[in-house]
Amino acid sequence: MTGGGFINAPHDDYAGEPIPGLPAELPEGERLLWQGSPSWRSLAIRAFHARKVAIYFGVLMVWRFASSVADGASVTGALSYAAALMPVALAAICILLLLAYAYARMTIYSITTRRVLMRSGVALPITVNLPFKRIDGAALKIHGDGTGDIPLQLAKDDRIAVMAIWPNMRPWKLSKPEPMLRSLPDASKVADLLAAALSGARIPALRAEETARPASTQEAGTASALLRPAH
């Protein structure tokens, strides 16, 4: 199945959604288990790399100061030369923070008894629909700030376009992109819930990020016990 089979057409923000994050009413017998959104601060650091950009400009300003002093400039002149980059640095970082905030605000992850849905996008939001039967496995990664990621491994023959799911995708998985519930404030609890839902649907249980092989199908309680932070 190609990416198009997972994706609903772009739509206006919340227009026509019976519940925010869901493009239509759920079929009879399907229940909504959980909804949530990414932490914009965590998204800014890990998806938009705001911290790395700040460090880059900091190093660049130090280099400009040092090279200016080495060329014979006064300390005041060197500081002025280095500080000239400050407006550019602040503008770049602010843009990244605003993008992270906008994407976090517009992103809604949903877990039902039959699938995972990811509604995301700023200008033209789209909803990615991932039925449990198309999910081969999942993982859990907890970050130092307490937020976490849950990447989803699709079935062998399934493909989805990077542009359709970014930034809700596992980093550097470009040849076979993996959708990801990203920067969740309560990732461990969501992982337990998803593990139970997947196990109930007879899908391999979630595995820890550092585990190379997917766990076998198990009862919900056993699946939840397998979840642990990655190191």
PyRosetta script that sets phi, psi and omega in degrees:
from pyrosetta import init, pose_from_sequence

init()
pose = pose_from_sequence("MTGGGFINAPHDDYAGEPIPGLPAELPEGERLLWQGSPSWRSLAIRAFHARKVAIYFGVLMVWRFASSVADGASVTGALSYAAALMPVALAAICILLLLAYAYARMTIYSITTRRVLMRSGVALPITVNLPFKRIDGAALKIHGDGTGDIPLQLAKDDRIAVMAIWPNMRPWKLSKPEPMLRSLPDASKVADLLAAALSGARIPALRAEETARPASTQEAGTASALLRPAH")
pose.set_psi(1, 135.0)
pose.set_omega(1, 178.2)
pose.set_phi(2, -86.6)
pose.set_psi(2, 173.3)
pose.set_omega(2, -177.9)
pose.set_phi(3, -58.4)
pose.set_psi(3, -31.9)
pose.set_omega(3, -177.8)
pose.set_phi(4, -60.0)
pose.set_psi(4, -27.6)
pose.set_omega(4, -179.9)
pose.set_phi(5, -71.5)
pose.set_psi(5, -14.7)
pose.set_omega(5, -178.4)
pose.set_phi(6, -97.8)
pose.set_psi(6, -15.1)
pose.set_omega(6, -163.0)
pose.set_phi(7, -111.4)
pose.set_psi(7, 131.5)
pose.set_omega(7, 170.7)
pose.set_phi(8, -85.4)
pose.set_psi(8, 153.7)
pose.set_omega(8, -177.6)
pose.set_phi(9, -61.2)
pose.set_psi(9, 150.3)
pose.set_omega(9, 175.6)
pose.set_phi(10, -54.7)
pose.set_psi(10, 145.3)
pose.set_omega(10, -177.8)
pose.set_phi(11, -144.2)
pose.set_psi(11, 162.8)
pose.set_omega(11, 178.3)
pose.set_phi(12, -67.4)
pose.set_psi(12, 152.3)
pose.set_omega(12, -179.6)
pose.set_phi(13, -54.9)
pose.set_psi(13, 114.1)
pose.set_omega(13, 176.2)
pose.set_phi(14, 64.3)
pose.set_psi(14, -2.5)
pose.set_omega(14, -176.6)
pose.set_phi(15, -66.4)
pose.set_psi(15, 123.5)
pose.set_omega(15, 175.4)
pose.set_phi(16, 75.8)
pose.set_psi(16, 4.8)
pose.set_omega(16, 179.2)
pose.set_phi(17, -82.4)
pose.set_psi(17, 121.7)
pose.set_omega(17, 178.5)
pose.set_phi(18, -64.3)
pose.set_psi(18, -35.8)
pose.set_omega(18, 172.1)
pose.set_phi(19, -133.1)
pose.set_psi(19, 131.8)
pose.set_omega(19, 178.9)
pose.set_phi(20, -49.9)
pose.set_psi(20, 128.0)
pose.set_omega(20, -179.1)
pose.set_phi(21, 99.0)
pose.set_psi(21, -14.8)
pose.set_omega(21, 179.2)
pose.set_phi(22, -114.3)
pose.set_psi(22, 123.7)
pose.set_omega(22, -176.5)
pose.set_phi(23, -72.3)
pose.set_psi(23, -17.4)
pose.set_omega(23, -178.9)
pose.set_phi(24, -156.6)
pose.set_psi(24, 169.9)
pose.set_omega(24, 176.0)
pose.set_phi(25, -63.1)
pose.set_psi(25, 145.3)
pose.set_omega(25, 177.9)
pose.set_phi(26, -72.3)
pose.set_psi(26, 145.3)
pose.set_omega(26, 177.4)
pose.set_phi(27, -62.0)
pose.set_psi(27, 158.9)
pose.set_omega(27, 178.9)
pose.set_phi(28, -59.8)
pose.set_psi(28, 132.8)
pose.set_omega(28, 180.0)
pose.set_phi(29, 94.4)
pose.set_psi(29, -11.3)
pose.set_omega(29, 178.0)
pose.set_phi(30, -100.9)
pose.set_psi(30, 132.8)
pose.set_omega(30, -177.2)
pose.set_phi(31, -118.2)
pose.set_psi(31, 146.0)
pose.set_omega(31, 173.6)
pose.set_phi(32, -81.2)
pose.set_psi(32, 123.2)
pose.set_omega(32, -178.1)
pose.set_phi(33, -98.1)
pose.set_psi(33, -34.3)
pose.set_omega(33, -174.2)
pose.set_phi(34, -163.2)
pose.set_psi(34, 147.8)
pose.set_omega(34, 169.3)
pose.set_phi(35, -138.7)
pose.set_psi(35, 147.2)
pose.set_omega(35, 178.2)
pose.set_phi(36, -167.4)
pose.set_psi(36, 175.2)
pose.set_omega(36, -178.3)
pose.set_phi(37, -135.0)
pose.set_psi(37, 160.4)
pose.set_omega(37, 178.4)
pose.set_phi(38, -69.6)
pose.set_psi(38, 156.8)
pose.set_omega(38, 168.1)
pose.set_phi(39, -76.0)
pose.set_psi(39, 122.8)
pose.set_omega(39, -175.3)
pose.set_phi(40, -67.3)
pose.set_psi(40, -30.5)
pose.set_omega(40, 178.9)
pose.set_phi(41, -67.0)
pose.set_psi(41, -45.2)
pose.set_omega(41, 177.6)
pose.set_phi(42, -65.3)
pose.set_psi(42, -38.5)
pose.set_omega(42, 178.2)
pose.set_phi(43, -63.6)
pose.set_psi(43, -39.0)
pose.set_omega(43, 179.5)
pose.set_phi(44, -62.7)
pose.set_psi(44, -37.1)
pose.set_omega(44, -177.5)
pose.set_phi(45, -78.4)
pose.set_psi(45, -43.4)
pose.set_omega(45, -169.2)
pose.set_phi(46, -97.5)
pose.set_psi(46, -28.2)
pose.set_omega(46, 179.1)
pose.set_phi(47, -99.6)
pose.set_psi(47, -39.3)
pose.set_omega(47, -177.6)
pose.set_phi(48, -102.5)
pose.set_psi(48, -3.7)
pose.set_omega(48, 171.6)
pose.set_phi(49, 55.7)
pose.set_psi(49, 39.6)
pose.set_omega(49, -179.0)
pose.set_phi(50, -62.3)
pose.set_psi(50, -38.0)
pose.set_omega(50, 179.7)
pose.set_phi(51, -65.0)
pose.set_psi(51, -42.5)
pose.set_omega(51, 179.2)
pose.set_phi(52, -63.8)
pose.set_psi(52, -39.0)
pose.set_omega(52, 178.3)
pose.set_phi(53, -65.4)
pose.set_psi(53, -40.3)
pose.set_omega(53, 177.9)
pose.set_phi(54, -63.1)
pose.set_psi(54, -42.5)
pose.set_omega(54, 178.0)
pose.set_phi(55, -64.0)
pose.set_psi(55, -41.3)
pose.set_omega(55, 179.1)
pose.set_phi(56, -58.1)
pose.set_psi(56, -49.5)
pose.set_omega(56, -179.6)
pose.set_phi(57, -66.7)
pose.set_psi(57, -34.4)
pose.set_omega(57, 176.8)
pose.set_phi(58, -62.7)
pose.set_psi(58, -45.9)
pose.set_omega(58, 177.7)
pose.set_phi(59, -63.4)
pose.set_psi(59, -40.6)
pose.set_omega(59, -179.3)
pose.set_phi(60, -64.2)
pose.set_psi(60, -39.3)
pose.set_omega(60, 179.2)
pose.set_phi(61, -69.2)
pose.set_psi(61, -38.3)
pose.set_omega(61, 176.4)
pose.set_phi(62, -62.9)
pose.set_psi(62, -42.4)
pose.set_omega(62, 178.9)
pose.set_phi(63, -63.2)
pose.set_psi(63, -42.3)
pose.set_omega(63, 178.4)
pose.set_phi(64, -63.1)
pose.set_psi(64, -39.5)
pose.set_omega(64, 177.8)
pose.set_phi(65, -64.8)
pose.set_psi(65, -48.8)
pose.set_omega(65, -177.5)
pose.set_phi(66, -64.0)
pose.set_psi(66, -43.1)
pose.set_omega(66, -178.7)
pose.set_phi(67, -67.9)
pose.set_psi(67, -33.9)
pose.set_omega(67, 178.7)
pose.set_phi(68, -68.0)
pose.set_psi(68, -42.7)
pose.set_omega(68, 177.1)
pose.set_phi(69, -63.9)
pose.set_psi(69, -41.2)
pose.set_omega(69, 179.4)
pose.set_phi(70, -63.2)
pose.set_psi(70, -27.1)
pose.set_omega(70, 179.2)
pose.set_phi(71, -85.4)
pose.set_psi(71, 2.3)
pose.set_omega(71, 175.3)
pose.set_phi(72, 101.3)
pose.set_psi(72, 4.4)
pose.set_omega(72, -179.9)
pose.set_phi(73, -73.6)
pose.set_psi(73, 155.8)
pose.set_omega(73, 175.1)
pose.set_phi(74, -71.8)
pose.set_psi(74, 163.7)
pose.set_omega(74, 179.2)
pose.set_phi(75, -60.7)
pose.set_psi(75, -41.1)
pose.set_omega(75, 179.8)
pose.set_phi(76, -63.4)
pose.set_psi(76, -43.6)
pose.set_omega(76, 179.2)
pose.set_phi(77, -65.5)
pose.set_psi(77, -38.8)
pose.set_omega(77, 179.4)
pose.set_phi(78, -67.0)
pose.set_psi(78, -40.0)
pose.set_omega(78, 177.7)
pose.set_phi(79, -63.2)
pose.set_psi(79, -40.8)
pose.set_omega(79, 179.1)
pose.set_phi(80, -64.3)
pose.set_psi(80, -40.4)
pose.set_omega(80, 179.6)
pose.set_phi(81, -64.5)
pose.set_psi(81, -42.9)
pose.set_omega(81, 180.0)
pose.set_phi(82, -69.4)
pose.set_psi(82, -40.3)
pose.set_omega(82, -176.4)
pose.set_phi(83, -69.3)
pose.set_psi(83, -13.9)
pose.set_omega(83, 179.3)
pose.set_phi(84, -62.1)
pose.set_psi(84, -22.3)
pose.set_omega(84, 178.5)
pose.set_phi(85, -81.6)
pose.set_psi(85, -13.3)
pose.set_omega(85, -173.8)
pose.set_phi(86, -57.3)
pose.set_psi(86, -46.3)
pose.set_omega(86, 179.2)
pose.set_phi(87, -59.8)
pose.set_psi(87, -39.8)
pose.set_omega(87, 178.9)
pose.set_phi(88, -65.3)
pose.set_psi(88, -42.8)
pose.set_omega(88, 180.0)
pose.set_phi(89, -62.7)
pose.set_psi(89, -47.1)
pose.set_omega(89, -179.1)
pose.set_phi(90, -63.4)
pose.set_psi(90, -39.7)
pose.set_omega(90, 179.4)
pose.set_phi(91, -64.1)
pose.set_psi(91, -44.9)
pose.set_omega(91, -179.7)
pose.set_phi(92, -62.8)
pose.set_psi(92, -45.2)
pose.set_omega(92, -178.7)
pose.set_phi(93, -66.3)
pose.set_psi(93, -41.5)
pose.set_omega(93, 178.9)
pose.set_phi(94, -62.5)
pose.set_psi(94, -39.6)
pose.set_omega(94, 178.0)
pose.set_phi(95, -62.4)
pose.set_psi(95, -43.9)
pose.set_omega(95, 179.4)
pose.set_phi(96, -64.4)
pose.set_psi(96, -41.1)
pose.set_omega(96, 179.1)
pose.set_phi(97, -64.9)
pose.set_psi(97, -40.7)
pose.set_omega(97, 178.9)
pose.set_phi(98, -65.4)
pose.set_psi(98, -40.7)
pose.set_omega(98, 177.7)
pose.set_phi(99, -63.2)
pose.set_psi(99, -44.0)
pose.set_omega(99, 179.2)
pose.set_phi(100, -61.3)
pose.set_psi(100, -43.1)
pose.set_omega(100, 179.8)
pose.set_phi(101, -63.7)
pose.set_psi(101, -43.5)
pose.set_omega(101, -178.7)
pose.set_phi(102, -65.0)
pose.set_psi(102, -44.7)
pose.set_omega(102, -179.9)
pose.set_phi(103, -65.7)
pose.set_psi(103, -40.5)
pose.set_omega(103, 179.3)
pose.set_phi(104, -63.9)
pose.set_psi(104, -40.3)
pose.set_omega(104, -179.4)
pose.set_phi(105, -66.8)
pose.set_psi(105, -34.8)
pose.set_omega(105, -176.1)
pose.set_phi(106, -90.9)
pose.set_psi(106, -6.2)
pose.set_omega(106, -177.8)
pose.set_phi(107, -96.5)
pose.set_psi(107, 129.3)
pose.set_omega(107, 174.5)
pose.set_phi(108, -131.3)
pose.set_psi(108, 121.1)
pose.set_omega(108, 173.6)
pose.set_phi(109, -95.1)
pose.set_psi(109, 138.8)
pose.set_omega(109, 178.9)
pose.set_phi(110, -131.4)
pose.set_psi(110, 139.3)
pose.set_omega(110, 173.9)
pose.set_phi(111, -122.6)
pose.set_psi(111, 124.9)
pose.set_omega(111, 176.1)
pose.set_phi(112, -113.5)
pose.set_psi(112, -174.0)
pose.set_omega(112, 178.0)
pose.set_phi(113, -75.5)
pose.set_psi(113, -4.7)
pose.set_omega(113, -176.8)
pose.set_phi(114, -130.1)
pose.set_psi(114, -12.6)
pose.set_omega(114, -173.6)
pose.set_phi(115, -164.5)
pose.set_psi(115, 171.6)
pose.set_omega(115, 171.7)
pose.set_phi(116, -115.8)
pose.set_psi(116, 134.7)
pose.set_omega(116, 177.0)
pose.set_phi(117, -122.5)
pose.set_psi(117, 141.1)
pose.set_omega(117, 178.2)
pose.set_phi(118, -128.2)
pose.set_psi(118, 110.2)
pose.set_omega(118, 175.2)
pose.set_phi(119, -100.4)
pose.set_psi(119, 121.8)
pose.set_omega(119, -175.2)
pose.set_phi(120, -152.3)
pose.set_psi(120, 164.3)
pose.set_omega(120, 179.9)
pose.set_phi(121, 122.4)
pose.set_psi(121, 141.8)
pose.set_omega(121, -177.8)
pose.set_phi(122, -96.2)
pose.set_psi(122, -58.7)
pose.set_omega(122, -178.3)
pose.set_phi(123, -75.0)
pose.set_psi(123, -48.2)
pose.set_omega(123, -179.7)
pose.set_phi(124, -130.6)
pose.set_psi(124, 89.4)
pose.set_omega(124, 179.7)
pose.set_phi(125, -62.0)
pose.set_psi(125, 141.7)
pose.set_omega(125, 173.5)
pose.set_phi(126, -128.3)
pose.set_psi(126, 158.2)
pose.set_omega(126, 178.5)
pose.set_phi(127, -115.6)
pose.set_psi(127, 124.7)
pose.set_omega(127, 176.5)
pose.set_phi(128, -98.0)
pose.set_psi(128, 124.9)
pose.set_omega(128, -175.8)
pose.set_phi(129, -107.1)
pose.set_psi(129, 118.2)
pose.set_omega(129, -175.8)
pose.set_phi(130, -121.5)
pose.set_psi(130, 90.7)
pose.set_omega(130, 177.7)
pose.set_phi(131, -62.0)
pose.set_psi(131, 146.5)
pose.set_omega(131, -179.8)
pose.set_phi(132, -55.9)
pose.set_psi(132, -33.5)
pose.set_omega(132, -177.7)
pose.set_phi(133, -68.4)
pose.set_psi(133, -15.4)
pose.set_omega(133, 177.3)
pose.set_phi(134, -97.9)
pose.set_psi(134, 3.3)
pose.set_omega(134, -178.8)
pose.set_phi(135, -106.1)
pose.set_psi(135, 118.4)
pose.set_omega(135, -179.6)
pose.set_phi(136, -85.1)
pose.set_psi(136, -25.0)
pose.set_omega(136, -178.0)
pose.set_phi(137, -178.4)
pose.set_psi(137, 176.0)
pose.set_omega(137, -178.9)
pose.set_phi(138, -152.2)
pose.set_psi(138, 167.0)
pose.set_omega(138, -178.8)
pose.set_phi(139, -139.2)
pose.set_psi(139, 167.7)
pose.set_omega(139, 177.9)
pose.set_phi(140, -133.8)
pose.set_psi(140, 129.0)
pose.set_omega(140, 176.0)
pose.set_phi(141, -130.4)
pose.set_psi(141, 123.8)
pose.set_omega(141, 179.2)
pose.set_phi(142, -103.2)
pose.set_psi(142, 132.5)
pose.set_omega(142, 179.8)
pose.set_phi(143, -94.1)
pose.set_psi(143, 168.4)
pose.set_omega(143, -177.4)
pose.set_phi(144, -62.7)
pose.set_psi(144, -26.1)
pose.set_omega(144, -179.3)
pose.set_phi(145, -86.5)
pose.set_psi(145, 4.5)
pose.set_omega(145, 178.4)
pose.set_phi(146, 94.0)
pose.set_psi(146, -15.2)
pose.set_omega(146, 175.6)
pose.set_phi(147, -78.9)
pose.set_psi(147, 166.9)
pose.set_omega(147, -177.7)
pose.set_phi(148, -151.9)
pose.set_psi(148, 166.2)
pose.set_omega(148, -179.6)
pose.set_phi(149, -121.3)
pose.set_psi(149, 145.7)
pose.set_omega(149, 175.2)
pose.set_phi(150, -128.3)
pose.set_psi(150, 89.5)
pose.set_omega(150, 176.0)
pose.set_phi(151, -75.4)
pose.set_psi(151, 147.4)
pose.set_omega(151, -177.5)
pose.set_phi(152, -116.5)
pose.set_psi(152, 123.6)
pose.set_omega(152, 178.4)
pose.set_phi(153, -88.9)
pose.set_psi(153, 121.8)
pose.set_omega(153, -177.9)
pose.set_phi(154, -81.2)
pose.set_psi(154, 162.3)
pose.set_omega(154, 177.1)
pose.set_phi(155, -57.6)
pose.set_psi(155, 156.1)
pose.set_omega(155, -170.8)
pose.set_phi(156, -52.7)
pose.set_psi(156, -43.5)
pose.set_omega(156, -174.4)
pose.set_phi(157, -90.0)
pose.set_psi(157, 1.2)
pose.set_omega(157, -178.0)
pose.set_phi(158, -91.1)
pose.set_psi(158, 141.6)
pose.set_omega(158, 176.3)
pose.set_phi(159, -134.1)
pose.set_psi(159, 149.2)
pose.set_omega(159, 176.5)
pose.set_phi(160, -141.0)
pose.set_psi(160, 141.2)
pose.set_omega(160, -175.0)
pose.set_phi(161, -71.6)
pose.set_psi(161, 140.0)
pose.set_omega(161, 178.7)
pose.set_phi(162, -57.9)
pose.set_psi(162, -45.2)
pose.set_omega(162, -176.3)
pose.set_phi(163, -66.7)
pose.set_psi(163, -19.8)
pose.set_omega(163, -179.6)
pose.set_phi(164, -77.6)
pose.set_psi(164, -24.8)
pose.set_omega(164, -174.9)
pose.set_phi(165, -118.7)
pose.set_psi(165, -14.7)
pose.set_omega(165, -179.7)
pose.set_phi(166, -62.6)
pose.set_psi(166, 139.3)
pose.set_omega(166, 4.4)
pose.set_phi(167, -89.3)
pose.set_psi(167, 13.9)
pose.set_omega(167, -178.0)
pose.set_phi(168, -88.3)
pose.set_psi(168, 60.4)
pose.set_omega(168, -178.7)
pose.set_phi(169, -147.1)
pose.set_psi(169, 156.5)
pose.set_omega(169, 178.3)
pose.set_phi(170, -70.3)
pose.set_psi(170, 130.7)
pose.set_omega(170, -176.6)
pose.set_phi(171, -59.7)
pose.set_psi(171, 139.5)
pose.set_omega(171, 171.9)
pose.set_phi(172, 67.9)
pose.set_psi(172, 10.5)
pose.set_omega(172, 174.2)
pose.set_phi(173, -93.5)
pose.set_psi(173, 70.5)
pose.set_omega(173, -173.1)
pose.set_phi(174, -87.0)
pose.set_psi(174, -32.6)
pose.set_omega(174, -178.2)
pose.set_phi(175, -71.5)
pose.set_psi(175, -34.6)
pose.set_omega(175, 175.2)
pose.set_phi(176, -140.5)
pose.set_psi(176, 82.9)
pose.set_omega(176, -174.6)
pose.set_phi(177, -57.1)
pose.set_psi(177, 142.2)
pose.set_omega(177, 177.6)
pose.set_phi(178, -115.4)
pose.set_psi(178, 116.9)
pose.set_omega(178, 174.7)
pose.set_phi(179, -58.3)
pose.set_psi(179, 150.5)
pose.set_omega(179, -175.8)
pose.set_phi(180, -146.0)
pose.set_psi(180, 131.7)
pose.set_omega(180, 168.1)
pose.set_phi(181, -77.8)
pose.set_psi(181, 109.1)
pose.set_omega(181, -164.1)
pose.set_phi(182, -107.7)
pose.set_psi(182, 142.7)
pose.set_omega(182, 171.9)
pose.set_phi(183, 54.2)
pose.set_psi(183, 45.0)
pose.set_omega(183, -179.4)
pose.set_phi(184, -78.5)
pose.set_psi(184, 130.7)
pose.set_omega(184, 178.0)
pose.set_phi(185, -65.3)
pose.set_psi(185, -30.4)
pose.set_omega(185, -177.4)
pose.set_phi(186, -120.5)
pose.set_psi(186, 49.6)
pose.set_omega(186, -171.1)
pose.set_phi(187, -60.8)
pose.set_psi(187, -38.5)
pose.set_omega(187, -177.8)
pose.set_phi(188, -63.7)
pose.set_psi(188, -43.1)
pose.set_omega(188, 179.5)
pose.set_phi(189, -66.4)
pose.set_psi(189, -40.8)
pose.set_omega(189, 178.7)
pose.set_phi(190, -65.3)
pose.set_psi(190, -39.5)
pose.set_omega(190, 179.0)
pose.set_phi(191, -62.8)
pose.set_psi(191, -41.4)
pose.set_omega(191, 176.8)
pose.set_phi(192, -60.8)
pose.set_psi(192, -44.5)
pose.set_omega(192, -179.4)
pose.set_phi(193, -63.9)
pose.set_psi(193, -44.4)
pose.set_omega(193, -179.7)
pose.set_phi(194, -66.4)
pose.set_psi(194, -38.8)
pose.set_omega(194, 177.6)
pose.set_phi(195, -59.4)
pose.set_psi(195, -43.5)
pose.set_omega(195, 178.6)
pose.set_phi(196, -64.1)
pose.set_psi(196, -41.8)
pose.set_omega(196, -179.7)
pose.set_phi(197, -66.1)
pose.set_psi(197, -42.6)
pose.set_omega(197, 179.0)
pose.set_phi(198, -66.3)
pose.set_psi(198, -41.1)
pose.set_omega(198, 179.5)
pose.set_phi(199, -65.1)
pose.set_psi(199, -38.6)
pose.set_omega(199, 177.1)
pose.set_phi(200, -63.9)
pose.set_psi(200, -28.4)
pose.set_omega(200, 178.1)
pose.set_phi(201, -91.8)
pose.set_psi(201, 8.1)
pose.set_omega(201, -179.8)
pose.set_phi(202, 60.3)
pose.set_psi(202, 46.8)
pose.set_omega(202, 175.7)
pose.set_phi(203, -112.5)
pose.set_psi(203, 147.3)
pose.set_omega(203, 178.1)
pose.set_phi(204, -51.2)
pose.set_psi(204, 136.7)
pose.set_omega(204, -178.3)
pose.set_phi(205, -67.5)
pose.set_psi(205, 162.6)
pose.set_omega(205, 178.8)
pose.set_phi(206, -64.7)
pose.set_psi(206, 146.5)
pose.set_omega(206, 176.2)
pose.set_phi(207, -117.0)
pose.set_psi(207, 158.8)
pose.set_omega(207, 174.9)
pose.set_phi(208, -70.1)
pose.set_psi(208, 153.8)
pose.set_omega(208, -175.0)
pose.set_phi(209, -59.6)
pose.set_psi(209, -34.6)
pose.set_omega(209, -176.2)
pose.set_phi(210, -82.1)
pose.set_psi(210, -7.0)
pose.set_omega(210, -178.9)
pose.set_phi(211, -81.8)
pose.set_psi(211, 128.8)
pose.set_omega(211, -174.2)
pose.set_phi(212, -77.5)
pose.set_psi(212, -31.9)
pose.set_omega(212, -175.1)
pose.set_phi(213, -107.8)
pose.set_psi(213, 146.9)
pose.set_omega(213, 176.4)
pose.set_phi(214, -70.3)
pose.set_psi(214, 147.4)
pose.set_omega(214, 177.7)
pose.set_phi(215, -73.5)
pose.set_psi(215, 154.8)
pose.set_omega(215, 177.7)
pose.set_phi(216, -76.9)
pose.set_psi(216, 163.9)
pose.set_omega(216, 179.8)
pose.set_phi(217, -63.3)
pose.set_psi(217, 131.3)
pose.set_omega(217, -177.2)
pose.set_phi(218, -142.7)
pose.set_psi(218, 170.8)
pose.set_omega(218, 174.3)
pose.set_phi(219, -68.1)
pose.set_psi(219, 158.2)
pose.set_omega(219, -173.7)
pose.set_phi(220, -57.0)
pose.set_psi(220, -42.9)
pose.set_omega(220, -177.8)
pose.set_phi(221, -62.6)
pose.set_psi(221, -42.1)
pose.set_omega(221, 178.6)
pose.set_phi(222, -67.1)
pose.set_psi(222, -40.1)
pose.set_omega(222, 179.7)
pose.set_phi(223, -61.4)
pose.set_psi(223, -43.5)
pose.set_omega(223, -179.5)
pose.set_phi(224, -62.2)
pose.set_psi(224, -35.0)
pose.set_omega(224, -178.2)
pose.set_phi(225, -68.6)
pose.set_psi(225, -21.3)
pose.set_omega(225, 180.0)
pose.set_phi(226, -75.0)
pose.set_psi(226, -17.7)
pose.set_omega(226, -174.4)
pose.set_phi(227, -76.7)
pose.set_psi(227, 127.4)
pose.set_omega(227, 176.6)
pose.set_phi(228, -151.9)
pose.set_psi(228, 152.1)
pose.set_omega(228, -179.5)
pose.set_phi(229, -61.0)
pose.set_psi(229, 142.7)
pose.set_omega(229, 174.8)
pose.set_phi(230, -78.9)
pose.set_psi(230, 152.2)
pose.set_omega(230, 179.4)
pose.set_phi(231, -108.7)
pose.dump_pdb("model.pdb")
